[in-house]
Amino acid sequence: MTVKLTHIAVLMGGWSAEREVSLVSGGAVKNALIAEGYKVTTIDVNRDFPKEIQQIKPDIVFNALHGRWGEDGCVQGVLELLKIPYTHSGVLASAIAMNKPLANRIFTQAGIVCPKNLIINRKSLTISKTMKPPFVVKPINEGSSVGVIVVIDENDLAPLKTNEWKWGNQVLVENYIPGRDIQVVVMGDKAIGAIEIQPIGRFYDYESKYTAGKAQHIVPAPIHSDAYQEALELATLAHMSIGCRGVTRTDLRYDDSEGEPGKLYVLEINTQPGMTPLSLVPEVAANYGIGFNDLVCWMVKEARCDN
């Protein structure tokens, strides 16, 4: 008797600013799934991908896309219409998480402390004293620190004044929190660990995230035990408050400038964290005792439609 293999379509690439990272994540996921006995078809996503999905008829979709259109509810909505189970969060949670101001508002209502912030037109920001430096400027709906600027003085605003700025006219301006970068991974409804990132440069930017040697990863995060437990609880609350499922990674700042235990601030939540060799979720999972292949298989088994 021939046993039918579960057929997984891995969505990767796409056309967002994080295309190259997605291709690496998707390749790693493909290799893991093949090693575990699944039938795998990879799709380098373009705007016609619904036709390709319908042609290959997968049992499950592993969504390895990163950035806009791939993790903001758009692709998830297509898969809901096609009634194909998919990994990671659903339409609503994905859309909320990608919209930083909206997610921040929900976190605050849930009792989570976030940095003070406001939304402003980028050109207005360059000519008015909106917030006293240091502060952080972020695109409203990008990931992987794309377009993020830490403003120490007037010169740091220069990128916002040129036509090369690609991330929209509205930006999020956020109070700069001194201290350390802490990320927490949640699987299902359980936080499995926290990691500290020590970037070589000014902050944990896109280059630091995806270039070997640009940041040191320390797992478990070497912070006060009370603060560590609080970080796990905050990440779980963030995950649950916007209705996430599957795996998420919550980014926090830990201000220990006045001693331990310090104060934690939730910055944002990532509903489709990277699965590259330098990504944090596989590293935290490994420290918890879950290997990469097992992590990928767990995500596949958790795949579903919301409706």
C-alpha positions as CSV (number, residue, x, y, z in Angstrom):
1,M,0.0,0.0,0.0
2,T,1.4,3.4,-1.0
3,V,1.1,6.0,1.8
4,K,0.3,9.5,0.5
5,L,2.8,12.1,1.7
6,T,1.4,15.3,3.1
7,H,2.0,18.0,0.5
8,I,3.4,21.3,1.8
9,A,3.7,24.4,-0.3
10,V,6.3,26.8,1.1
11,L,5.7,30.4,0.2
12,M,8.9,32.4,0.0
13,G,10.5,35.4,-1.7
14,G,7.7,37.8,-2.6
15,W,8.3,41.5,-3.4
16,S,8.7,43.1,0.0
17,A,11.9,44.8,1.3
18,E,12.6,41.5,3.1
19,R,12.5,39.3,-0.1
20,E,16.1,38.0,0.3
21,V,15.6,37.0,3.9
22,S,12.4,35.2,3.0
23,L,14.2,33.2,0.4
24,V,16.7,32.0,3.0
25,S,14.0,31.2,5.5
26,G,12.0,29.3,2.9
27,G,15.0,27.3,1.7
28,A,15.8,26.2,5.3
29,V,12.2,25.2,5.9
30,K,12.0,23.3,2.6
31,N,15.1,21.3,3.5
32,A,13.7,20.5,7.0
33,L,10.4,19.3,5.6
34,I,12.0,17.1,3.0
35,A,14.2,15.6,5.6
36,E,11.1,14.8,7.7
37,G,9.4,13.0,4.9
38,Y,7.0,15.6,3.5
39,K,6.3,16.3,-0.1
40,V,7.4,19.9,-0.7
41,T,6.8,22.5,-3.4
42,T,8.3,25.9,-3.1
43,I,6.6,29.0,-4.6
44,D,8.5,32.2,-5.2
45,V,5.5,34.4,-4.6
46,N,4.3,36.9,-7.2
47,R,0.8,38.5,-7.6
48,D,-0.4,35.4,-9.5
49,F,0.4,33.0,-6.8
50,P,-3.2,32.0,-6.0
51,K,-3.4,30.3,-9.5
52,E,-0.2,28.4,-8.7
53,I,-1.6,27.3,-5.3
54,Q,-4.8,26.1,-6.9
55,Q,-2.8,24.1,-9.5
56,I,-0.5,22.3,-7.1
57,K,-3.3,21.6,-4.5
58,P,-1.2,21.4,-1.3
59,D,-2.6,20.0,1.9
60,I,-0.9,22.8,3.9
61,V,0.9,26.1,3.2
62,F,4.0,27.0,5.2
63,N,4.2,30.8,5.0
64,A,7.8,31.8,5.0
65,L,7.2,35.2,3.6
66,H,8.5,38.3,5.5
67,G,7.4,41.9,5.4
68,R,4.4,43.6,3.7
69,W,1.8,41.5,1.8
70,G,3.3,38.3,3.2
71,E,2.8,38.7,6.9
72,D,0.2,41.6,7.2
73,G,-2.9,39.6,6.5
74,C,-3.0,39.8,2.7
75,V,-1.7,36.4,1.9
76,Q,-3.5,35.0,4.9
77,G,-6.8,36.3,3.5
78,V,-6.2,34.6,0.1
79,L,-5.5,31.3,1.9
80,E,-8.7,31.6,3.9
81,L,-10.7,32.1,0.7
82,L,-9.0,29.0,-0.7
83,K,-9.6,27.1,2.5
84,I,-6.0,25.9,2.7
85,P,-4.6,25.6,6.3
86,Y,-1.5,27.8,6.8
87,T,1.2,28.3,9.4
88,H,1.5,31.3,11.8
89,S,-1.2,33.8,12.7
90,G,-4.4,34.5,11.0
91,V,-5.7,37.5,9.0
92,L,-6.6,39.8,11.9
93,A,-3.7,39.1,14.2
94,S,-1.2,39.4,11.3
95,A,-2.7,42.7,10.2
96,I,-2.6,44.2,13.7
97,A,0.9,43.1,14.4
98,M,2.2,44.6,11.2
99,N,0.6,47.9,12.0
100,K,2.9,49.1,14.8
101,P,0.7,52.0,16.1
102,L,-2.4,49.8,16.3
103,A,-0.6,46.9,18.0
104,N,0.9,49.4,20.5
105,R,-2.5,50.7,21.3
106,I,-3.9,47.2,22.0
107,F,-0.8,46.3,24.1
108,T,-1.3,49.4,26.2
109,Q,-4.9,48.6,26.8
110,A,-3.9,45.1,27.9
111,G,-1.6,46.7,30.5
112,I,1.7,46.3,28.7
113,V,4.1,49.2,29.0
114,C,5.4,50.5,25.6
115,P,7.5,53.5,24.7
116,K,5.7,56.8,24.3
117,N,5.0,57.3,20.6
118,L,3.1,59.3,18.0
119,I,2.4,59.2,14.3
120,I,3.6,62.2,12.2
121,N,4.2,63.1,8.6
122,R,7.9,62.6,7.9
123,K,8.4,66.0,6.4
124,S,6.9,67.7,9.4
125,L,9.3,65.7,11.6
126,T,12.3,67.2,9.8
127,I,11.2,70.8,10.4
128,S,9.5,70.7,13.9
129,K,10.7,69.8,17.4
130,T,8.3,66.8,17.7
131,M,10.2,64.9,20.4
132,K,13.4,65.7,22.2
133,P,16.3,63.4,21.1
134,P,17.1,60.6,21.4
135,F,14.1,59.1,19.7
136,V,13.4,56.4,17.2
137,V,11.7,56.7,13.8
138,K,10.1,53.7,12.3
139,P,8.0,53.0,9.2
140,I,4.4,52.2,10.3
141,N,4.3,48.7,8.6
142,E,7.7,47.3,7.9
143,G,9.6,44.5,9.6
144,S,13.3,43.5,10.2
145,S,14.2,47.0,11.3
146,V,13.7,48.2,7.7
147,G,13.9,52.0,7.6
148,V,14.4,52.4,11.3
149,I,16.5,55.4,12.4
150,V,17.8,56.2,15.9
151,V,17.9,60.0,16.1
152,I,20.6,61.4,18.3
153,D,20.9,64.8,16.6
154,E,19.5,66.7,13.6
155,N,21.9,65.0,11.1
156,D,20.2,61.6,11.7
157,L,17.0,62.9,10.2
158,A,18.7,63.3,6.8
159,P,17.2,60.1,5.2
160,L,13.7,61.4,5.8
161,K,14.4,64.5,3.7
162,T,15.2,62.7,0.4
163,N,13.1,61.1,-2.3
164,E,15.0,57.9,-1.5
165,W,12.8,57.3,1.5
166,K,10.6,54.4,0.5
167,W,8.6,53.6,3.6
168,G,5.7,56.0,3.4
169,N,4.9,59.6,4.4
170,Q,3.5,58.7,7.8
171,V,6.1,57.5,10.4
172,L,6.0,56.3,14.0
173,V,8.2,58.4,16.3
174,E,9.0,56.5,19.5
175,N,10.8,57.6,22.7
176,Y,14.2,56.0,22.8
177,I,14.6,53.5,25.7
178,P,18.2,53.0,26.9
179,G,19.3,49.5,27.8
180,R,19.4,46.1,26.2
181,D,17.6,44.2,23.4
182,I,15.6,41.2,24.6
183,Q,13.5,39.0,22.4
184,V,11.1,36.3,23.6
185,V,9.7,33.4,21.6
186,V,6.2,32.1,22.2
187,M,5.0,28.8,20.8
188,G,1.2,28.3,20.9
189,D,0.4,29.8,24.3
190,K,3.7,29.3,26.0
191,A,6.8,31.4,26.1
192,I,9.8,29.1,25.7
193,G,12.7,31.5,26.4
194,A,14.3,34.9,26.0
195,I,17.5,35.9,24.2
196,E,19.6,39.0,24.5
197,I,21.1,40.7,21.4
198,Q,24.2,42.8,21.6
199,P,24.7,44.5,18.3
200,I,28.1,45.8,17.2
201,G,26.7,49.0,15.8
202,R,24.4,51.6,17.2
203,F,21.3,49.3,17.3
204,Y,20.0,46.0,16.1
205,D,19.4,47.1,12.5
206,Y,18.7,45.1,9.3
207,E,22.5,44.5,8.7
208,S,23.0,43.3,12.3
209,K,20.2,40.9,12.0
210,Y,21.3,39.2,8.8
211,T,25.1,39.5,8.7
212,A,27.3,37.1,10.6
213,G,29.5,38.7,13.3
214,K,27.4,41.9,13.5
215,A,25.7,41.0,16.7
216,Q,26.2,38.7,19.7
217,H,23.4,36.4,20.7
218,I,23.2,35.3,24.4
219,V,20.6,32.7,25.3
220,P,19.1,32.5,27.8
221,A,19.2,36.3,28.3
222,P,21.4,37.1,31.3
223,I,19.1,39.4,33.1
224,H,17.7,39.3,36.6
225,S,15.5,36.3,37.2
226,D,12.4,38.4,38.1
227,A,12.9,40.5,34.9
228,Y,13.3,37.3,32.8
229,Q,10.1,35.8,34.1
230,E,8.3,39.2,33.5
231,A,9.6,39.2,29.9
232,L,8.1,35.8,29.3
233,E,4.8,36.9,30.7
234,L,4.7,40.1,28.7
235,A,5.5,38.3,25.5
236,T,2.7,35.8,26.2
237,L,0.3,38.6,27.0
238,A,1.2,40.4,23.7
239,H,0.8,37.2,21.8
240,M,-2.6,36.5,23.3
241,S,-3.9,40.1,23.2
242,I,-4.0,40.4,19.5
243,G,-5.0,36.7,18.9
244,C,-1.7,35.3,17.5
245,R,-1.2,31.6,16.9
246,G,1.8,29.4,16.0
247,V,5.2,31.0,16.8
248,T,5.8,34.6,17.5
249,R,8.8,36.7,18.6
250,T,8.2,39.7,20.8
251,D,10.9,42.5,20.9
252,L,11.5,44.3,24.1
253,R,13.9,46.9,25.5
254,Y,15.3,46.3,29.0
255,D,16.3,49.5,30.9
256,D,18.7,48.4,33.7
257,S,20.4,51.8,33.9
258,E,19.3,52.2,37.5
259,G,20.2,48.6,38.5
260,E,18.6,45.2,38.4
261,P,15.8,44.3,38.1
262,G,15.3,46.9,35.4
263,K,12.2,48.0,33.5
264,L,10.8,46.2,30.4
265,Y,9.1,47.8,27.4
266,V,7.4,46.0,24.6
267,L,8.4,47.4,21.2
268,E,6.5,45.1,18.8
269,I,5.6,41.5,18.0
270,N,6.6,39.5,14.9
271,T,4.1,37.0,13.7
272,Q,6.4,35.4,11.1
273,P,9.9,35.4,12.6
274,G,12.9,34.5,10.4
275,M,14.0,30.9,10.0
276,T,17.5,31.7,8.7
277,P,20.8,30.5,10.2
278,L,21.1,33.8,12.1
279,S,17.4,33.9,13.2
280,L,16.5,34.1,16.9
281,V,13.5,31.7,17.0
282,P,15.4,28.6,16.1
283,E,18.2,29.6,18.5
284,V,15.8,30.0,21.4
285,A,14.0,26.8,20.5
286,A,17.3,24.9,20.4
287,N,18.1,26.1,23.9
288,Y,14.7,24.9,25.0
289,G,15.4,21.5,23.5
290,I,13.6,21.7,20.2
291,G,15.7,21.2,17.1
292,F,15.1,23.1,13.8
293,N,13.3,20.2,12.1
294,D,11.1,19.5,15.1
295,L,10.2,23.2,15.2
296,V,9.2,23.3,11.6
297,C,7.2,20.2,11.9
298,W,5.4,21.6,15.0
299,M,4.5,24.7,13.0
300,V,3.1,22.5,10.2
301,K,1.0,20.5,12.6
302,E,-0.4,23.8,14.1
303,A,-1.4,25.1,10.6
304,R,-5.1,25.9,10.1
305,C,-7.6,28.4,8.7
306,D,-9.4,30.8,11.1
307,N,-12.7,30.4,9.4
